[in-house]
Amino acid sequence: MLKKYEIVNKIKTLRFFANDMSQQTLAELTGVSRQTINAIELGKYTPSLDLAYKIARVFELTVDEVFEYKEL
């Protein structure tokens, strides 16, 4: 039987602990729209590997510390 997975993230929490960083600020730092950041936070959009690295670098973390490939 094929297992199902989803990618979950900690972006909203990380933004909160980064002086309550706005979605707009994170978007500007990573070169995407605020709507893209919102969609990623809500799990409606999976970022490219390039974008995942950019997001992780903003918070000075690894991709694995920001995103998790979770079994359903």
All heavy atoms as TSV, in Angstrom:
chain	resi	resn	atom	element	x	y	z
A	1	MET	N	N	0.834	-1.188	0.000
A	1	MET	CA	C	0.000	0.000	0.000
A	1	MET	C	C	0.878	1.252	0.000
A	1	MET	O	O	1.840	1.356	0.751
A	1	MET	CB	C	-0.906	-0.012	1.234
A	1	MET	CG	C	-1.827	1.149	1.305
A	1	MET	SD	S	-2.960	0.922	2.700
A	1	MET	CE	C	-3.885	2.384	2.525
A	2	LEU	N	N	0.537	2.204	-0.823
A	2	LEU	CA	C	1.286	3.441	-0.951
A	2	LEU	C	C	0.953	4.381	0.205
A	2	LEU	O	O	-0.214	4.646	0.486
A	2	LEU	CB	C	0.936	4.113	-2.280
A	2	LEU	CG	C	1.773	5.288	-2.704
A	2	LEU	CD1	C	3.236	4.869	-2.869
A	2	LEU	CD2	C	1.260	5.839	-4.021
A	3	LYS	N	N	1.977	4.860	0.883
A	3	LYS	CA	C	1.770	5.785	1.995
A	3	LYS	C	C	1.540	7.184	1.459
A	3	LYS	O	O	2.063	7.561	0.413
A	3	LYS	CB	C	2.986	5.782	2.926
A	3	LYS	CG	C	3.175	4.479	3.654
A	3	LYS	CD	C	4.355	4.578	4.590
A	3	LYS	CE	C	4.536	3.253	5.322
A	3	LYS	NZ	N	5.656	3.313	6.257
A	4	LYS	N	N	0.776	7.980	2.204
A	4	LYS	CA	C	0.511	9.361	1.820
A	4	LYS	C	C	1.270	10.293	2.754
A	4	LYS	O	O	1.394	10.040	3.943
A	4	LYS	CB	C	-0.983	9.659	1.883
A	4	LYS	CG	C	-1.776	8.913	0.836
A	4	LYS	CD	C	-3.192	9.391	0.794
A	4	LYS	CE	C	-3.949	8.646	-0.291
A	4	LYS	NZ	N	-5.280	9.180	-0.468
A	5	TYR	N	N	1.777	11.356	2.168
A	5	TYR	CA	C	2.558	12.328	2.912
A	5	TYR	C	C	2.074	13.734	2.597
A	5	TYR	O	O	1.447	13.973	1.570
A	5	TYR	CB	C	4.045	12.231	2.537
A	5	TYR	CG	C	4.686	10.937	2.936
A	5	TYR	CD1	C	4.654	9.840	2.092
A	5	TYR	CD2	C	5.322	10.812	4.163
A	5	TYR	CE1	C	5.251	8.637	2.464
A	5	TYR	CE2	C	5.920	9.629	4.544
A	5	TYR	CZ	C	5.879	8.537	3.681
A	5	TYR	OH	O	6.469	7.356	4.063
A	6	GLU	N	N	2.409	14.653	3.479
A	6	GLU	CA	C	2.168	16.063	3.228
A	6	GLU	C	C	3.354	16.848	3.767
A	6	GLU	O	O	4.056	16.395	4.658
A	6	GLU	CB	C	0.873	16.550	3.867
A	6	GLU	CG	C	0.917	16.624	5.388
A	6	GLU	CD	C	-0.340	17.203	6.003
A	6	GLU	OE1	O	-1.128	17.839	5.291
A	6	GLU	OE2	O	-0.524	17.005	7.205
A	7	ILE	N	N	3.564	18.008	3.205
A	7	ILE	CA	C	4.630	18.871	3.695
A	7	ILE	C	C	4.000	19.911	4.610
A	7	ILE	O	O	3.086	20.632	4.207
A	7	ILE	CB	C	5.372	19.548	2.527
A	7	ILE	CG1	C	6.091	18.493	1.693
A	7	ILE	CG2	C	6.361	20.581	3.056
A	7	ILE	CD1	C	6.790	19.031	0.477
A	8	VAL	N	N	4.451	19.943	5.842
A	8	VAL	CA	C	3.971	20.932	6.811
A	8	VAL	C	C	5.119	21.889	7.108
A	8	VAL	O	O	6.282	21.572	6.874
A	8	VAL	CB	C	3.450	20.267	8.112
A	8	VAL	CG1	C	2.226	19.411	7.823
A	8	VAL	CG2	C	4.513	19.431	8.773
A	9	ASN	N	N	4.779	23.071	7.607
A	9	ASN	CA	C	5.819	24.060	7.856
A	9	ASN	C	C	5.561	24.817	9.155
A	9	ASN	O	O	4.469	24.772	9.703
A	9	ASN	CB	C	5.926	25.028	6.676
A	9	ASN	CG	C	4.701	25.901	6.553
A	9	ASN	OD1	O	4.545	26.863	7.304
A	9	ASN	ND2	N	3.811	25.588	5.609
A	10	LYS	N	N	6.602	25.516	9.585
A	10	LYS	CA	C	6.560	26.297	10.826
A	10	LYS	C	C	6.700	27.788	10.540
A	10	LYS	O	O	7.106	28.553	11.415
A	10	LYS	CB	C	7.702	25.845	11.741
A	10	LYS	CG	C	7.654	24.382	12.102
A	10	LYS	CD	C	8.898	23.975	12.853
A	10	LYS	CE	C	8.885	22.463	13.062
A	10	LYS	NZ	N	10.191	21.953	13.399
A	11	ILE	N	N	6.374	28.212	9.340
A	11	ILE	CA	C	6.631	29.593	8.939
A	11	ILE	C	C	5.891	30.599	9.816
A	11	ILE	O	O	6.480	31.588	10.258
A	11	ILE	CB	C	6.291	29.811	7.448
A	11	ILE	CG1	C	7.203	28.944	6.581
A	11	ILE	CG2	C	6.427	31.278	7.067
A	11	ILE	CD1	C	6.836	28.938	5.117
A	12	LYS	N	N	4.627	30.354	10.078
A	12	LYS	CA	C	3.862	31.315	10.882
A	12	LYS	C	C	4.489	31.483	12.265
A	12	LYS	O	O	4.646	32.605	12.761
A	12	LYS	CB	C	2.402	30.880	10.989
A	12	LYS	CG	C	1.523	31.917	11.636
A	12	LYS	CD	C	0.062	31.541	11.543
A	12	LYS	CE	C	-0.799	32.658	12.095
A	12	LYS	NZ	N	-2.216	32.422	11.901
A	13	THR	N	N	4.864	30.398	12.892
A	13	THR	CA	C	5.506	30.446	14.206
A	13	THR	C	C	6.852	31.155	14.129
A	13	THR	O	O	7.176	31.986	14.986
A	13	THR	CB	C	5.702	29.019	14.762
A	13	THR	OG1	O	4.428	28.389	14.865
A	13	THR	CG2	C	6.382	29.028	16.122
A	14	LEU	N	N	7.617	30.849	13.095
A	14	LEU	CA	C	8.923	31.489	12.936
A	14	LEU	C	C	8.779	32.991	12.719
A	14	LEU	O	O	9.576	33.769	13.257
A	14	LEU	CB	C	9.676	30.853	11.771
A	14	LEU	CG	C	10.125	29.410	12.001
A	14	LEU	CD1	C	10.604	28.794	10.691
A	14	LEU	CD2	C	11.199	29.336	13.066
A	15	ARG	N	N	7.786	33.397	11.955
A	15	ARG	CA	C	7.540	34.832	11.760
A	15	ARG	C	C	7.208	35.511	13.083
A	15	ARG	O	O	7.689	36.596	13.374
A	15	ARG	CB	C	6.397	35.070	10.757
A	15	ARG	CG	C	6.748	34.808	9.336
A	15	ARG	CD	C	5.703	35.308	8.341
A	15	ARG	NE	N	4.338	34.874	8.590
A	15	ARG	CZ	C	3.390	35.617	9.149
A	15	ARG	NH1	N	3.613	36.849	9.528
A	15	ARG	NH2	N	2.162	35.119	9.320
A	16	PHE	N	N	6.389	34.852	13.891
A	16	PHE	CA	C	6.010	35.409	15.195
A	16	PHE	C	C	7.244	35.658	16.060
A	16	PHE	O	O	7.399	36.717	16.658
A	16	PHE	CB	C	5.028	34.474	15.907
A	16	PHE	CG	C	4.700	34.921	17.303
A	16	PHE	CD1	C	3.786	35.934	17.524
A	16	PHE	CD2	C	5.317	34.333	18.400
A	16	PHE	CE1	C	3.486	36.367	18.819
A	16	PHE	CE2	C	5.026	34.753	19.695
A	16	PHE	CZ	C	4.106	35.769	19.897
A	17	PHE	N	N	8.138	34.669	16.110
A	17	PHE	CA	C	9.330	34.791	16.947
A	17	PHE	C	C	10.410	35.666	16.317
A	17	PHE	O	O	11.415	35.961	16.953
A	17	PHE	CB	C	9.880	33.414	17.316
A	17	PHE	CG	C	9.035	32.719	18.348
A	17	PHE	CD1	C	8.273	31.611	18.017
A	17	PHE	CD2	C	8.984	33.188	19.646
A	17	PHE	CE1	C	7.481	30.979	18.966
A	17	PHE	CE2	C	8.193	32.572	20.605
A	17	PHE	CZ	C	7.435	31.465	20.258
A	18	ALA	N	N	10.214	36.083	15.083
A	18	ALA	CA	C	11.140	37.009	14.421
A	18	ALA	C	C	10.529	38.405	14.473
A	18	ALA	O	O	10.290	39.051	13.455
A	18	ALA	CB	C	11.391	36.568	12.992
A	19	ASN	N	N	10.236	38.843	15.687
A	19	ASN	CA	C	9.642	40.171	15.917
A	19	ASN	C	C	8.325	40.358	15.183
A	19	ASN	O	O	8.045	41.436	14.649
A	19	ASN	CB	C	10.628	41.288	15.541
A	19	ASN	CG	C	11.848	41.284	16.428
A	19	ASN	OD1	O	11.737	41.100	17.633
A	19	ASN	ND2	N	13.004	41.455	15.832
A	20	ASP	N	N	7.538	39.284	15.134
A	20	ASP	CA	C	6.222	39.313	14.484
A	20	ASP	C	C	6.341	39.800	13.030
A	20	ASP	O	O	5.582	40.665	12.587
A	20	ASP	CB	C	5.253	40.187	15.280
A	20	ASP	CG	C	3.805	39.755	15.077
A	20	ASP	OD1	O	3.569	38.634	14.595
A	20	ASP	OD2	O	2.914	40.559	15.407
A	21	MET	N	N	7.294	39.210	12.304
A	21	MET	CA	C	7.523	39.552	10.902
A	21	MET	C	C	6.236	39.351	10.100
A	21	MET	O	O	5.536	38.355	10.268
A	21	MET	CB	C	8.623	38.655	10.318
A	21	MET	CG	C	8.907	38.878	8.847
A	21	MET	SD	S	10.029	37.636	8.146
A	21	MET	CE	C	11.537	37.979	9.023
A	22	SER	N	N	5.938	40.284	9.234
A	22	SER	CA	C	4.738	40.171	8.405
A	22	SER	C	C	4.981	39.226	7.228
A	22	SER	O	O	6.130	38.982	6.837
A	22	SER	CB	C	4.326	41.545	7.865
A	22	SER	OG	O	5.271	41.993	6.907
A	23	GLN	N	N	3.897	38.729	6.663
A	23	GLN	CA	C	4.000	37.923	5.452
A	23	GLN	C	C	4.622	38.754	4.334
A	23	GLN	O	O	5.408	38.240	3.541
A	23	GLN	CB	C	2.626	37.408	5.025
A	23	GLN	CG	C	2.064	36.341	5.910
A	23	GLN	CD	C	0.711	35.856	5.434
A	23	GLN	OE1	O	0.004	36.530	4.692
A	23	GLN	NE2	N	0.331	34.666	5.867
A	24	GLN	N	N	4.269	40.030	4.281
A	24	GLN	CA	C	4.803	40.912	3.237
A	24	GLN	C	C	6.314	41.037	3.343
A	24	GLN	O	O	7.015	40.971	2.335
A	24	GLN	CB	C	4.141	42.295	3.319
A	24	GLN	CG	C	4.578	43.232	2.216
A	24	GLN	CD	C	4.184	42.746	0.833
A	24	GLN	OE1	O	3.067	42.275	0.626
A	24	GLN	NE2	N	5.093	42.853	-0.120
A	25	THR	N	N	6.825	41.193	4.543
A	25	THR	CA	C	8.271	41.302	4.730
A	25	THR	C	C	8.969	40.023	4.294
A	25	THR	O	O	9.975	40.069	3.577
A	25	THR	CB	C	8.607	41.623	6.206
A	25	THR	OG1	O	8.032	42.882	6.538
A	25	THR	CG2	C	10.110	41.667	6.437
A	26	LEU	N	N	8.445	38.877	4.700
A	26	LEU	CA	C	9.035	37.604	4.294
A	26	LEU	C	C	8.975	37.459	2.775
A	26	LEU	O	O	9.932	37.003	2.149
A	26	LEU	CB	C	8.335	36.431	4.980
A	26	LEU	CG	C	8.878	35.044	4.650
A	26	LEU	CD1	C	10.371	34.933	4.945
A	26	LEU	CD2	C	8.093	33.976	5.400
A	27	ALA	N	N	7.870	37.864	2.188
A	27	ALA	CA	C	7.731	37.797	0.730
A	27	ALA	C	C	8.802	38.644	0.050
A	27	ALA	O	O	9.449	38.199	-0.910
A	27	ALA	CB	C	6.335	38.266	0.322
A	28	GLU	N	N	9.012	39.850	0.536
A	28	GLU	CA	C	10.018	40.739	-0.052
A	28	GLU	C	C	11.431	40.165	0.103
A	28	GLU	O	O	12.250	40.255	-0.818
A	28	GLU	CB	C	9.935	42.122	0.591
A	28	GLU	CG	C	8.677	42.877	0.191
A	28	GLU	CD	C	8.425	44.129	1.009
A	28	GLU	OE1	O	9.263	44.483	1.865
A	28	GLU	OE2	O	7.364	44.762	0.789
A	29	LEU	N	N	11.709	39.557	1.248
A	29	LEU	CA	C	13.030	38.975	1.488
A	29	LEU	C	C	13.303	37.743	0.634
A	29	LEU	O	O	14.466	37.381	0.415
A	29	LEU	CB	C	13.187	38.623	2.972
A	29	LEU	CG	C	13.270	39.803	3.935
A	29	LEU	CD1	C	13.171	39.328	5.378
A	29	LEU	CD2	C	14.559	40.585	3.704
A	30	THR	N	N	12.247	37.093	0.161
A	30	THR	CA	C	12.409	35.866	-0.622
A	30	THR	C	C	12.043	36.035	-2.096
A	30	THR	O	O	12.179	35.103	-2.880
A	30	THR	CB	C	11.574	34.716	-0.017
A	30	THR	OG1	O	10.203	35.122	0.077
A	30	THR	CG2	C	12.091	34.332	1.360
A	31	GLY	N	N	11.543	37.204	-2.459
A	31	GLY	CA	C	11.265	37.475	-3.866
A	31	GLY	C	C	9.977	36.891	-4.410
A	31	GLY	O	O	9.875	36.604	-5.605
A	32	VAL	N	N	8.994	36.699	-3.527
A	32	VAL	CA	C	7.683	36.187	-3.959
A	32	VAL	C	C	6.588	37.126	-3.455
A	32	VAL	O	O	6.865	38.091	-2.751
A	32	VAL	CB	C	7.431	34.743	-3.449
A	32	VAL	CG1	C	8.446	33.770	-4.026
A	32	VAL	CG2	C	7.444	34.679	-1.929
A	33	SER	N	N	5.353	36.824	-3.781
A	33	SER	CA	C	4.240	37.656	-3.321
A	33	SER	C	C	3.802	37.258	-1.910
A	33	SER	O	O	4.080	36.142	-1.450
A	33	SER	CB	C	3.046	37.518	-4.275
A	33	SER	OG	O	2.492	36.220	-4.163
A	34	ARG	N	N	3.108	38.173	-1.249
A	34	ARG	CA	C	2.542	37.873	0.066
A	34	ARG	C	C	1.556	36.721	-0.044
A	34	ARG	O	O	1.455	35.870	0.837
A	34	ARG	CB	C	1.857	39.117	0.650
A	34	ARG	CG	C	1.350	38.879	2.086
A	34	ARG	CD	C	0.244	39.811	2.484
A	34	ARG	NE	N	-0.911	39.742	1.623
A	34	ARG	CZ	C	-1.856	38.789	1.675
A	34	ARG	NH1	N	-1.761	37.797	2.525
A	34	ARG	NH2	N	-2.886	38.824	0.864
A	35	GLN	N	N	0.830	36.662	-1.149
A	35	GLN	CA	C	-0.145	35.595	-1.357
A	35	GLN	C	C	0.531	34.226	-1.428
A	35	GLN	O	O	-0.015	33.229	-0.948
A	35	GLN	CB	C	-0.967	35.847	-2.634
A	35	GLN	CG	C	-1.896	37.041	-2.531
A	35	GLN	CD	C	-1.239	38.375	-2.850
A	35	GLN	OE1	O	-0.023	38.486	-3.016
A	35	GLN	NE2	N	-2.045	39.428	-2.924
A	36	THR	N	N	1.729	34.176	-1.994
A	36	THR	CA	C	2.476	32.920	-2.050
A	36	THR	C	C	2.862	32.470	-0.647
A	36	THR	O	O	2.697	31.297	-0.299
A	36	THR	CB	C	3.729	33.057	-2.934
A	36	THR	OG1	O	3.315	33.373	-4.269
A	36	THR	CG2	C	4.565	31.790	-2.936
A	37	ILE	N	N	3.353	33.398	0.170
A	37	ILE	CA	C	3.710	33.060	1.556
A	37	ILE	C	C	2.475	32.575	2.305
A	37	ILE	O	O	2.526	31.565	3.021
A	37	ILE	CB	C	4.355	34.263	2.279
A	37	ILE	CG1	C	5.664	34.678	1.597
A	37	ILE	CG2	C	4.567	33.962	3.767
A	37	ILE	CD1	C	6.753	33.629	1.580
A	38	ASN	N	N	1.357	33.255	2.128
A	38	ASN	CA	C	0.109	32.849	2.778
A	38	ASN	C	C	-0.291	31.435	2.352
A	38	ASN	O	O	-0.649	30.600	3.190
A	38	ASN	CB	C	-1.009	33.844	2.448
A	38	ASN	CG	C	-2.275	33.527	3.189
A	38	ASN	OD1	O	-2.300	33.462	4.403
A	38	ASN	ND2	N	-3.349	33.316	2.435
A	39	ALA	N	N	-0.225	31.151	1.061
A	39	ALA	CA	C	-0.606	29.825	0.553
A	39	ALA	C	C	0.313	28.738	1.103
A	39	ALA	O	O	-0.154	27.635	1.439
A	39	ALA	CB	C	-0.588	29.826	-0.972
A	40	ILE	N	N	1.601	29.028	1.229
A	40	ILE	CA	C	2.537	28.056	1.802
A	40	ILE	C	C	2.203	27.805	3.265
A	40	ILE	O	O	2.129	26.649	3.714
A	40	ILE	CB	C	3.998	28.530	1.647
A	40	ILE	CG1	C	4.388	28.580	0.172
A	40	ILE	CG2	C	4.948	27.611	2.417
A	40	ILE	CD1	C	5.700	29.297	-0.086
A	41	GLU	N	N	1.987	28.870	4.024
A	41	GLU	CA	C	1.644	28.723	5.444
A	41	GLU	C	C	0.401	27.870	5.638
A	41	GLU	O	O	0.320	27.085	6.582
A	41	GLU	CB	C	1.414	30.094	6.083
A	41	GLU	CG	C	2.671	30.855	6.383
A	41	GLU	CD	C	2.406	32.137	7.158
A	41	GLU	OE1	O	1.260	32.398	7.567
A	41	GLU	OE2	O	3.367	32.899	7.359
A	42	LEU	N	N	-0.583	28.041	4.768
A	42	LEU	CA	C	-1.846	27.313	4.891
A	42	LEU	C	C	-1.783	25.898	4.313
A	42	LEU	O	O	-2.752	25.153	4.393
A	42	LEU	CB	C	-2.966	28.099	4.199
A	42	LEU	CG	C	-3.306	29.453	4.818
A	42	LEU	CD1	C	-4.336	30.181	3.956
A	42	LEU	CD2	C	-3.817	29.276	6.243
A	43	GLY	N	N	-0.646	25.534	3.719
A	43	GLY	CA	C	-0.506	24.205	3.139
A	43	GLY	C	C	-1.204	24.042	1.801
A	43	GLY	O	O	-1.401	22.926	1.333
A	44	LYS	N	N	-1.550	25.150	1.170
A	44	LYS	CA	C	-2.226	25.099	-0.127
A	44	LYS	C	C	-1.235	25.084	-1.286
A	44	LYS	O	O	-1.610	24.851	-2.422
A	44	LYS	CB	C	-3.168	26.296	-0.277
A	44	LYS	CG	C	-4.319	26.267	0.708
A	44	LYS	CD	C	-5.234	27.448	0.507
A	44	LYS	CE	C	-6.404	27.375	1.482
A	44	LYS	NZ	N	-7.316	28.502	1.294
A	45	TYR	N	N	0.018	25.372	-0.996
A	45	TYR	CA	C	1.051	25.452	-2.024
A	45	TYR	C	C	2.345	24.922	-1.443
A	45	TYR	O	O	2.717	25.271	-0.316
A	45	TYR	CB	C	1.215	26.908	-2.472
A	45	TYR	CG	C	2.351	27.154	-3.429
A	45	TYR	CD1	C	2.264	26.748	-4.757
A	45	TYR	CD2	C	3.518	27.782	-3.009
A	45	TYR	CE1	C	3.316	26.972	-5.635
A	45	TYR	CE2	C	4.569	28.017	-3.881
A	45	TYR	CZ	C	4.459	27.608	-5.194
A	45	TYR	OH	O	5.491	27.828	-6.060
A	46	THR	N	N	3.028	24.075	-2.201
A	46	THR	CA	C	4.328	23.557	-1.784
A	46	THR	C	C	5.406	24.358	-2.502
A	46	THR	O	O	5.400	24.433	-3.728
A	46	THR	CB	C	4.457	22.065	-2.161
A	46	THR	OG1	O	3.404	21.338	-1.524
A	46	THR	CG2	C	5.784	21.506	-1.706
A	47	PRO	N	N	6.306	24.971	-1.756
A	47	PRO	CA	C	7.323	25.801	-2.396
A	47	PRO	C	C	8.335	24.970	-3.173
A	47	PRO	O	O	8.556	23.795	-2.872
A	47	PRO	CB	C	8.001	26.499	-1.218
A	47	PRO	CG	C	7.855	25.538	-0.092
A	47	PRO	CD	C	6.499	24.897	-0.303
A	48	SER	N	N	8.954	25.611	-4.153
A	48	SER	CA	C	10.065	24.975	-4.858
A	48	SER	C	C	11.206	24.798	-3.863
A	48	SER	O	O	11.232	25.427	-2.791
A	48	SER	CB	C	10.526	25.856	-6.017
A	48	SER	OG	O	11.098	27.058	-5.504
A	49	LEU	N	N	12.149	23.963	-4.219
A	49	LEU	CA	C	13.300	23.757	-3.349
A	49	LEU	C	C	14.066	25.065	-3.167
A	49	LEU	O	O	14.496	25.404	-2.060
A	49	LEU	CB	C	14.213	22.678	-3.929
A	49	LEU	CG	C	15.383	22.229	-3.076
A	49	LEU	CD1	C	14.924	21.769	-1.696
A	49	LEU	CD2	C	16.142	21.125	-3.778
A	50	ASP	N	N	14.191	25.829	-4.235
A	50	ASP	CA	C	14.867	27.122	-4.177
A	50	ASP	C	C	14.186	28.053	-3.174
A	50	ASP	O	O	14.843	28.665	-2.327
A	50	ASP	CB	C	14.871	27.752	-5.572
A	50	ASP	CG	C	15.555	29.101	-5.593
A	50	ASP	OD1	O	16.745	29.176	-5.222
A	50	ASP	OD2	O	14.906	30.078	-5.987
A	51	LEU	N	N	12.869	28.157	-3.243
A	51	LEU	CA	C	12.130	29.017	-2.328
A	51	LEU	C	C	12.199	28.493	-0.895
A	51	LEU	O	O	12.325	29.272	0.049
A	51	LEU	CB	C	10.676	29.179	-2.774
A	51	LEU	CG	C	9.788	30.053	-1.902
A	51	LEU	CD1	C	10.412	31.433	-1.678
A	51	LEU	CD2	C	8.402	30.165	-2.517
A	52	ALA	N	N	12.146	27.193	-0.728
A	52	ALA	CA	C	12.257	26.616	0.620
A	52	ALA	C	C	13.591	27.009	1.261
A	52	ALA	O	O	13.642	27.368	2.441
A	52	ALA	CB	C	12.115	25.101	0.560
A	53	TYR	N	N	14.671	26.961	0.482
A	53	TYR	CA	C	15.980	27.373	0.996
A	53	TYR	C	C	16.001	28.861	1.322
A	53	TYR	O	O	16.560	29.274	2.345
A	53	TYR	CB	C	17.095	27.048	0.001
A	53	TYR	CG	C	17.653	25.657	0.168
A	53	TYR	CD1	C	17.299	24.634	-0.701
A	53	TYR	CD2	C	18.536	25.361	1.202
A	53	TYR	CE1	C	17.804	23.357	-0.550
A	53	TYR	CE2	C	19.042	24.083	1.369
A	53	TYR	CZ	C	18.674	23.084	0.491
A	53	TYR	OH	O	19.177	21.820	0.653
A	54	LYS	N	N	15.406	29.683	0.472
A	54	LYS	CA	C	15.369	31.123	0.736
A	54	LYS	C	C	14.629	31.423	2.035
A	54	LYS	O	O	15.067	32.248	2.836
A	54	LYS	CB	C	14.705	31.861	-0.429
A	54	LYS	CG	C	15.569	31.931	-1.660
A	54	LYS	CD	C	14.825	32.629	-2.792
A	54	LYS	CE	C	15.658	32.665	-4.057
A	54	LYS	NZ	N	14.923	33.296	-5.161
A	55	ILE	N	N	13.501	30.764	2.241
A	55	ILE	CA	C	12.722	30.962	3.469
A	55	ILE	C	C	13.550	30.525	4.680
A	55	ILE	O	O	13.637	31.244	5.679
A	55	ILE	CB	C	11.387	30.206	3.403
A	55	ILE	CG1	C	10.476	30.846	2.343
A	55	ILE	CG2	C	10.700	30.174	4.777
A	55	ILE	CD1	C	9.237	30.030	1.996
A	56	ALA	N	N	14.157	29.365	4.600
A	56	ALA	CA	C	14.966	28.861	5.718
A	56	ALA	C	C	16.112	29.816	6.042
A	56	ALA	O	O	16.404	30.080	7.209
A	56	ALA	CB	C	15.504	27.471	5.383
A	57	ARG	N	N	16.740	30.361	5.018
A	57	ARG	CA	C	17.875	31.267	5.241
A	57	ARG	C	C	17.459	32.566	5.912
A	57	ARG	O	O	18.220	33.140	6.682
A	57	ARG	CB	C	18.596	31.542	3.930
A	57	ARG	CG	C	19.427	30.354	3.506
A	57	ARG	CD	C	20.318	30.672	2.351
A	57	ARG	NE	N	21.164	29.510	2.087
A	57	ARG	CZ	C	21.748	29.288	0.942
A	57	ARG	NH1	N	21.610	30.138	-0.055
A	57	ARG	NH2	N	22.499	28.220	0.774
A	58	VAL	N	N	16.259	33.039	5.625
A	58	VAL	CA	C	15.768	34.250	6.296
A	58	VAL	C	C	15.780	34.039	7.813
A	58	VAL	O	O	16.134	34.932	8.578
A	58	VAL	CB	C	14.347	34.619	5.815
A	58	VAL	CG1	C	13.705	35.660	6.722
A	58	VAL	CG2	C	14.382	35.127	4.375
A	59	PHE	N	N	15.401	32.839	8.240
A	59	PHE	CA	C	15.326	32.530	9.666
A	59	PHE	C	C	16.616	31.901	10.210
A	59	PHE	O	O	16.670	31.491	11.367
A	59	PHE	CB	C	14.128	31.611	9.941
A	59	PHE	CG	C	12.816	32.239	9.575
A	59	PHE	CD1	C	12.091	31.791	8.480
A	59	PHE	CD2	C	12.318	33.308	10.301
A	59	PHE	CE1	C	10.886	32.385	8.134
A	59	PHE	CE2	C	11.117	33.909	9.964
A	59	PHE	CZ	C	10.397	33.437	8.869
A	60	GLU	N	N	17.638	31.809	9.343
A	60	GLU	CA	C	18.926	31.210	9.704
A	60	GLU	C	C	18.765	29.785	10.215
A	60	GLU	O	O	19.351	29.381	11.225
A	60	GLU	CB	C	19.668	32.095	10.719
A	60	GLU	CG	C	19.976	33.478	10.173
A	60	GLU	CD	C	20.688	34.380	11.159
A	60	GLU	OE1	O	20.859	34.004	12.335
A	60	GLU	OE2	O	21.074	35.495	10.740
A	61	LEU	N	N	17.937	29.033	9.479
A	61	LEU	CA	C	17.671	27.637	9.800
A	61	LEU	C	C	17.910	26.775	8.568
A	61	LEU	O	O	18.103	27.288	7.470
A	61	LEU	CB	C	16.215	27.461	10.258
A	61	LEU	CG	C	15.800	28.211	11.521
A	61	LEU	CD1	C	14.299	28.132	11.711
A	61	LEU	CD2	C	16.528	27.641	12.737
A	62	THR	N	N	17.864	25.454	8.748
A	62	THR	CA	C	17.931	24.540	7.616
A	62	THR	C	C	16.509	24.316	7.093
A	62	THR	O	O	15.524	24.582	7.794
A	62	THR	CB	C	18.528	23.180	8.013
A	62	THR	OG1	O	17.636	22.534	8.939
A	62	THR	CG2	C	19.914	23.340	8.636
A	63	VAL	N	N	16.418	23.797	5.892
A	63	VAL	CA	C	15.105	23.494	5.311
A	63	VAL	C	C	14.354	22.513	6.205
A	63	VAL	O	O	13.152	22.660	6.425
A	63	VAL	CB	C	15.253	22.944	3.869
A	63	VAL	CG1	C	13.919	22.440	3.330
A	63	VAL	CG2	C	15.817	24.011	2.946
A	64	ASP	N	N	15.059	21.520	6.740
A	64	ASP	CA	C	14.425	20.522	7.610
A	64	ASP	C	C	13.879	21.115	8.904
A	64	ASP	O	O	12.987	20.547	9.519
A	64	ASP	CB	C	15.404	19.406	7.973
A	64	ASP	CG	C	15.626	18.438	6.832
A	64	ASP	OD1	O	14.837	18.463	5.867
A	64	ASP	OD2	O	16.586	17.651	6.905
A	65	GLU	N	N	14.418	22.239	9.328
A	65	GLU	CA	C	13.916	22.896	10.540
A	65	GLU	C	C	12.665	23.729	10.264
A	65	GLU	O	O	11.939	24.064	11.191
A	65	GLU	CB	C	15.013	23.770	11.153
A	65	GLU	CG	C	16.163	22.980	11.734
A	65	GLU	CD	C	17.323	23.846	12.159
A	65	GLU	OE1	O	17.780	24.689	11.362
A	65	GLU	OE2	O	17.784	23.661	13.314
A	66	VAL	N	N	12.425	24.039	9.006
A	66	VAL	CA	C	11.268	24.842	8.633
A	66	VAL	C	C	10.145	23.967	8.073
A	66	VAL	O	O	8.962	24.179	8.362
A	66	VAL	CB	C	11.648	25.924	7.605
A	66	VAL	CG1	C	10.428	26.745	7.191
A	66	VAL	CG2	C	12.736	26.835	8.155
A	67	PHE	N	N	10.515	22.978	7.277
A	67	PHE	CA	C	9.547	22.110	6.611
A	67	PHE	C	C	9.711	20.670	7.057
A	67	PHE	O	O	10.818	20.219	7.315
A	67	PHE	CB	C	9.740	22.173	5.082
A	67	PHE	CG	C	9.525	23.541	4.513
A	67	PHE	CD1	C	10.579	24.419	4.354
A	67	PHE	CD2	C	8.253	23.961	4.135
A	67	PHE	CE1	C	10.383	25.688	3.827
A	67	PHE	CE2	C	8.054	25.224	3.626
A	67	PHE	CZ	C	9.121	26.099	3.467
A	68	GLU	N	N	8.582	19.956	7.120
A	68	GLU	CA	C	8.606	18.548	7.521
A	68	GLU	C	C	7.768	17.747	6.540
A	68	GLU	O	O	6.648	18.134	6.198
A	68	GLU	CB	C	8.056	18.375	8.931
A	68	GLU	CG	C	8.050	16.955	9.423
A	68	GLU	CD	C	7.428	16.820	10.808
A	68	GLU	OE1	O	7.132	17.844	11.438
A	68	GLU	OE2	O	7.229	15.680	11.234
A	69	TYR	N	N	8.314	16.623	6.079
A	69	TYR	CA	C	7.604	15.706	5.195
A	69	TYR	C	C	6.923	14.696	6.105
A	69	TYR	O	O	7.557	13.768	6.621
A	69	TYR	CB	C	8.612	15.050	4.260
A	69	TYR	CG	C	8.027	14.374	3.050
A	69	TYR	CD1	C	7.220	15.048	2.162
A	69	TYR	CD2	C	8.319	13.040	2.788
A	69	TYR	CE1	C	6.701	14.441	1.040
A	69	TYR	CE2	C	7.806	12.413	1.669
A	69	TYR	CZ	C	7.012	13.114	0.802
A	69	TYR	OH	O	6.504	12.484	-0.310
A	70	LYS	N	N	5.643	14.884	6.363
A	70	LYS	CA	C	4.924	14.157	7.393
A	70	LYS	C	C	3.996	13.091	6.806
A	70	LYS	O	O	3.238	13.360	5.882
A	70	LYS	CB	C	4.106	15.155	8.220
A	70	LYS	CG	C	3.480	14.603	9.448
A	70	LYS	CD	C	2.847	15.726	10.231
A	70	LYS	CE	C	2.267	15.214	11.513
A	70	LYS	NZ	N	1.673	16.296	12.298
A	71	GLU	N	N	4.065	11.892	7.376
A	71	GLU	CA	C	3.197	10.805	6.946
A	71	GLU	C	C	1.794	11.032	7.499
A	71	GLU	O	O	1.624	11.386	8.654
A	71	GLU	CB	C	3.740	9.463	7.450
A	71	GLU	CG	C	2.964	8.274	6.931
A	71	GLU	CD	C	3.575	6.950	7.374
A	71	GLU	OE1	O	4.743	6.920	7.804
A	71	GLU	OE2	O	2.863	5.942	7.289
A	72	LEU	N	N	0.796	10.829	6.641
A	72	LEU	CA	C	-0.608	11.004	7.078
A	72	LEU	C	C	-1.142	9.746	7.721
A	72	LEU	O	O	-0.707	8.678	7.507
A	72	LEU	CB	C	-1.482	11.367	5.880
A	72	LEU	CG	C	-1.136	12.690	5.197
A	72	LEU	CD1	C	-2.003	12.895	3.979
A	72	LEU	CD2	C	-1.358	13.849	6.163
